């Protein structure tokens, strides 16, 4: 055999081995760029540079469990799961179908559409800063103890996504594009509902919001009761209505529920170290007088507890991105922010279980009785809580090509 012939055979052998090696790599699931687009180095989700206004006290609200810390690979997996229509029984809807990024991860419909065209029982809530929600306060009726529990419930809902956990595990285990993602996070390609829960919860928990005009103002002053230099005069008036400075007789007004742990009685004084001025959601469900009695389809927290005195009580959700998360309330009955403000101004009803802070000194429904200019100002303030960066950030967007 000549040297030239031997060299040719050797080259062909190497070429055959190389081709087989490439094929095995594809079979192993190392490259699924034809299915989803993910960066070679995961986006940063775990090392967040919070503003100083997110004090140690505020960070203490963080509901991350010790067995499910946020990791870049974990959130990357959660992002893919969140946008995958294969999570539903007939491959038509994903978690993102009802929680749309441009709408602050809420839905712009009164009730969201499920996998077979049915409609959800309640309006979809936004996700911004859900990582700071208190324990046992997920969903409008607080029925989920943790975010890890919450994320699995819509998957199993007969209207929303129509899956069983066993069926979901079988279905996803057959999709080889999940192999490298689960391997990166859990050291195994085996998919379980516990792993799905943890990854989805990591993704939702990673949706932090702190890039708003309000955040610019609070960083400049560190006191919500001072005028913000970056605000218009109208926005500062709206802020004073919100925090109770303009309406002291209303016991803190909106801040009572939507900015807990900040006293409205120290308007011009430095706030205590660590006071919450950035987490705009309440820990307790409230009855805000939407209905005159509990002869309604949905009694919220009262139904969940089986305690009538909590009828009509619903979660106090975050006001972050409130400008884009309408329609509003648990049933989407109020179309605009103007409608919401009008409710608190003149339309609070004397429900038998109306929350105490919604009553005046005589026990009657408290109305703010805002002028048209004050109502406009309050709406203008709430719009300063819009995080335009979050609502367009690619690292929270749909990674699938189709």
C-alpha positions in Angstrom: 0.0 0.0 0.0 1.4 3.4 -1.0 1.9 6.2 1.5 -0.5 8.3 -0.4 -3.3 5.7 -0.3 -2.7 5.1 3.4 -3.0 8.8 4.1 -6.3 9.0 2.1 -7.7 6.1 4.2 -6.6 7.8 7.4 -8.2 11.1 6.4 -11.5 9.3 5.5 -11.4 7.5 8.9 -11.0 10.8 10.8 -13.8 12.4 8.7 -16.2 9.5 9.5 -15.4 9.7 13.2 -15.8 13.5 13.2 -19.2 13.2 11.4 -20.4 10.6 13.9 -19.2 12.8 16.8 -21.2 15.8 15.5 -24.3 13.6 15.0 -24.1 12.3 18.6 -23.8 15.9 19.9 -27.0 16.8 18.2 -28.8 13.7 19.4 -27.6 14.5 23.0 -29.4 17.8 22.7 -26.4 20.1 22.9 -27.8 22.6 20.3 -31.5 23.5 19.9 -31.0 26.8 18.1 -33.7 25.8 15.7 -36.2 25.7 18.6 -35.2 28.5 20.9 -32.6 31.3 21.1 -30.7 31.4 24.4 -27.4 33.1 25.0 -24.2 31.0 25.4 -23.7 32.6 28.8 -27.0 32.9 30.6 -28.4 36.4 31.4 -27.8 37.7 34.8 -30.8 37.0 37.0 -29.0 36.1 40.3 -26.7 39.0 41.0 -29.0 42.0 41.1 -27.8 45.5 41.9 -30.8 46.8 43.8 -31.0 50.6 44.5 -30.2 51.7 48.0 -33.9 52.3 48.5 -34.3 48.5 48.6 -33.0 48.4 52.2 -32.1 45.4 54.2 -35.6 45.7 55.7 -37.2 45.6 52.3 -35.0 42.8 51.1 -36.2 40.9 54.2 -39.6 40.7 52.4 -37.9 38.3 49.9 -39.9 35.1 49.8 -37.1 32.9 48.2 -37.0 29.6 50.0 -33.6 28.1 51.0 -34.0 25.1 48.8 -34.7 27.2 45.6 -32.3 30.1 45.3 -32.4 32.1 42.1 -29.7 30.9 39.7 -29.0 32.1 36.1 -29.5 28.6 34.7 -32.6 28.0 36.8 -34.3 31.1 35.6 -33.3 30.3 32.0 -35.0 27.0 32.3 -38.0 28.7 34.0 -38.2 31.2 31.1 -38.4 28.4 28.5 -41.1 26.6 30.5 -43.0 29.8 31.0 -43.3 30.4 27.2 -43.8 26.8 26.1 -47.2 25.9 24.8 -46.4 22.3 25.3 -47.2 23.0 29.0 -50.9 22.9 28.1 -53.0 19.9 27.2 -53.5 20.7 23.5 -50.3 22.8 22.9 -52.2 26.0 22.5 -51.4 28.2 25.5 -48.5 28.8 27.8 -48.1 30.6 31.1 -47.2 33.7 29.0 -50.6 33.6 27.2 -52.2 35.0 30.4 -49.1 36.9 31.7 -47.9 39.0 28.9 -44.6 40.9 29.3 -45.7 44.2 27.6 -48.7 44.3 30.0 -46.5 43.9 33.1 -47.0 40.1 32.9 -50.7 40.5 33.2 -53.5 40.2 30.6 -55.2 43.0 28.9 -58.5 41.0 28.9 -61.1 41.0 31.6 -60.7 37.2 31.9 -57.9 35.2 30.2 -58.6 32.5 27.6 -57.8 28.9 28.5 -56.6 26.1 26.4 -60.0 25.2 25.0 -61.4 28.7 24.7 -62.9 28.9 28.2 -62.3 31.9 30.4 -60.5 32.1 33.7 -62.4 32.8 36.9 -60.5 35.9 37.7 -58.4 38.6 36.1 -54.7 37.9 35.6 -52.4 39.7 38.0 -49.0 41.2 37.1 -45.8 39.6 38.3 -43.5 42.6 39.1 -41.8 42.1 42.4 -43.8 38.9 43.3 -40.6 37.9 45.0 -41.5 40.3 47.8 -45.0 39.0 48.4 -45.6 37.7 51.8 -46.1 34.0 52.6 -49.6 32.5 52.0 -50.6 35.5 49.8 -50.5 34.1 46.3 -53.6 34.4 44.0 -56.4 36.8 44.6 -57.7 34.6 47.4 -54.3 33.8 49.0 -54.9 30.1 48.5 -51.3 29.3 47.6 -48.7 29.3 50.4 -45.7 29.8 48.2 -44.7 30.8 44.7 -43.6 27.2 44.2 -47.1 26.0 44.9 -48.7 28.7 43.0 -47.0 28.1 39.6 -48.3 24.5 39.4 -52.0 25.4 40.0 -52.8 27.0 36.6 -51.2 24.0 34.8 -53.7 21.7 36.5 -56.7 24.0 36.1 -59.4 22.4 33.9 -60.0 25.7 32.1 -56.5 27.3 32.0 -54.1 24.6 30.9 -55.7 21.2 31.5 -52.8 19.1 32.5 -52.1 16.7 35.3 -48.6 16.7 36.9 -48.0 13.1 35.9 -49.1 13.9 32.3 -46.9 17.0 32.2 -43.8 15.0 33.4 -44.4 12.4 30.7 -44.9 15.0 28.1 -41.8 17.1 28.9 -39.6 14.1 29.3 -40.3 13.2 25.7 -39.1 16.7 24.5 -35.3 16.3 24.1 -34.7 20.1 23.9 -35.2 20.2 27.7 -32.3 17.8 28.3 -29.5 20.3 28.5 -31.6 22.8 30.4 -32.6 20.4 33.2 -29.1 19.0 33.2 -27.6 22.4 33.8 -29.9 23.1 36.7 -30.4 19.8 38.5 -27.6 17.6 37.2 -30.0 15.3 35.5 -32.2 15.2 32.5 -35.1 13.6 34.4 -38.0 16.0 34.6 -40.3 16.0 37.7 -43.1 18.4 38.8 -40.9 19.5 41.7 -38.2 20.6 39.3 -40.8 22.3 37.0 -42.2 24.1 40.0 -38.8 25.4 41.2 -37.7 26.6 37.8 -41.0 28.4 37.1 -40.9 30.0 40.5 -37.4 31.2 39.9 -38.4 32.9 36.7 -41.4 34.6 38.2 -39.4 35.6 41.3 -36.6 37.1 39.2 -39.0 39.7 37.6 -37.8 42.6 39.7 -38.9 46.1 39.0 -37.0 49.2 40.1 -36.4 51.2 37.0 -39.2 53.7 37.1 -39.5 57.5 37.4 -40.7 56.9 40.9 -37.5 55.0 41.7 -35.5 57.9 40.4 -37.4 60.3 42.6 -37.2 58.2 45.8 -33.4 57.7 45.2 -33.0 61.4 45.0 -35.0 62.2 48.2 -35.2 59.0 50.2 -38.5 60.3 51.5 -41.9 59.8 49.8 -43.3 62.8 51.6 -40.9 65.2 49.9 -41.5 66.6 46.4 -39.5 64.6 43.8 -37.3 66.8 41.7 -38.0 64.7 38.6 -41.8 64.8 39.0 -44.2 67.4 37.5 -46.3 69.4 39.9 -49.3 67.2 39.1 -47.3 64.0 39.8 -46.2 65.4 43.2 -49.7 66.3 44.1 -50.8 62.7 43.1 -48.0 61.3 45.3 -49.2 63.4 48.3 -52.7 62.0 47.8 -51.3 58.5 47.6 -49.2 58.8 50.7 -51.9 60.6 52.7 -50.1 63.9 53.1 -52.8 65.8 51.2 -55.7 63.9 52.8 -54.6 63.1 56.4 -58.1 62.4 57.5 -58.1 59.4 55.2 -55.6 57.6 57.4 -52.8 57.3 54.9 -55.0 56.9 51.9 -53.6 54.5 49.3 -50.3 53.9 51.1 -52.1 52.2 54.0 -52.5 49.1 51.8 -50.2 49.6 48.9 -47.1 50.8 50.7 -47.2 49.1 54.1 -44.7 49.8 56.9 -44.4 53.5 56.0 -46.0 55.9 58.5 -48.0 58.7 57.1 -47.6 60.8 60.2 -44.0 62.0 59.6 -44.5 64.0 56.5 -41.5 66.2 56.6 -39.2 64.2 58.9 -36.5 61.7 57.8 -38.1 58.2 57.6 -36.8 55.5 59.9 -33.9 53.5 58.5 -35.2 50.7 56.3 -38.7 52.0 55.9 -40.5 50.5 53.0 -40.9 53.0 50.2 -40.6 50.6 47.2 -42.8 47.5 47.7 -46.2 48.6 46.6 -48.2 45.5 47.7 -50.0 44.6 50.8 -49.7 41.5 52.9 -53.3 41.2 53.9 -56.4 40.8 51.8 -59.0 43.6 51.9 -62.6 44.3 51.2 -62.6 47.7 49.4 -66.4 48.0 49.0 -66.8 46.8 45.4 -70.1 45.2 46.2 -72.9 46.0 48.6 -73.1 42.5 50.0 -71.7 39.0 49.6 -74.5 37.7 47.3 -72.0 37.5 44.4 -70.3 34.9 42.3 -66.9 35.4 44.0 -66.3 36.0 47.6 -62.5 35.6 47.5 -60.6 35.0 50.7 -63.8 34.3 52.6 -64.7 31.4 50.3 -61.2 30.0 50.6 -61.2 30.1 54.4 -64.8 29.2 54.7 -65.2 32.3 57.0 -68.0 34.7 56.0 -66.5 37.7 57.8 -63.7 37.6 55.1 -66.2 37.6 52.2 -65.2 40.1 49.6 -61.6 40.3 50.7 -59.0 40.0 48.0 -55.3 40.3 47.6 -53.7 43.8 47.5 -51.5 43.4 44.5 -48.5 45.4 43.5 -49.0 48.8 41.9 -45.8 48.4 39.9 -46.6 48.7 36.2 -50.3 49.5 37.1 -50.5 51.7 34.0 -50.3 48.7 31.7 -52.0 45.9 33.8 -55.7 46.9 33.3 -58.5 46.0 33.4 -58.5 46.2 37.2 -59.7 44.4 40.3 -60.1 40.6 40.8 -62.8 40.4 38.1 -61.5 43.1 35.8 -64.7 45.1 36.3 -62.8 48.5 36.2 -61.4 49.3 32.7 -59.1 52.3 33.4 -57.1 53.8 36.2 -59.5 56.7 36.1 -62.3 54.2 37.0 -60.2 52.9 39.9 -59.6 56.3 41.3 -63.4 57.2 40.9 -64.2 54.1 43.0 -62.1 55.3 45.9 -63.3 58.8 45.5 -67.1 58.3 45.4 -68.1 54.7 44.9 -67.0 52.6 47.9 -70.1 50.6 49.0 -71.2 49.7 52.5 -70.4 46.0 52.3 -71.1 44.3 55.7 -67.4 43.1 55.8 -65.8 46.3 54.5 -62.3 46.6 55.8 -61.9 48.9 58.8 -59.5 51.4 57.0 -62.2 51.9 54.3 -64.6 53.3 56.9 -64.8 56.8 58.4 -65.3 57.6 62.0 -69.0 56.8 61.8 -68.5 53.4 60.3 -69.7 54.5 56.9 -67.7 53.9 53.7 -64.8 56.4 53.4 -64.8 58.4 50.2 -61.8 60.6 49.2 -64.1 63.0 47.4 -61.3 64.1 45.1 -61.7 67.0 42.7 -61.2 66.2 39.0 -57.8 67.8 39.2 -56.8 65.6 42.2 -58.1 62.5 40.5 -56.0 63.3 37.4 -53.0 63.9 39.7 -53.4 60.5 41.4 -53.5 58.8 38.0 -50.5 60.7 36.9 -48.6 59.5 40.0 -49.5 55.9 39.4 -48.1 56.1 35.9 -44.7 56.9 37.3 -44.6 53.3 38.6 -44.3 52.0 35.0 -41.1 50.0 34.4 -40.7 50.4 30.6 -37.3 48.6 30.7 -38.8 45.5 32.4 -41.7 45.4 30.0 -39.3 45.1 27.0 -36.2 43.4 28.5 -35.1 40.5 26.2 -34.1 38.3 29.2 -37.7 38.0 30.2 -39.0 37.6 26.6 -40.2 34.6 24.6 -37.1 32.5 23.6 -38.9 30.3 21.1 -38.4 30.9 17.4 -42.0 29.8 16.6 
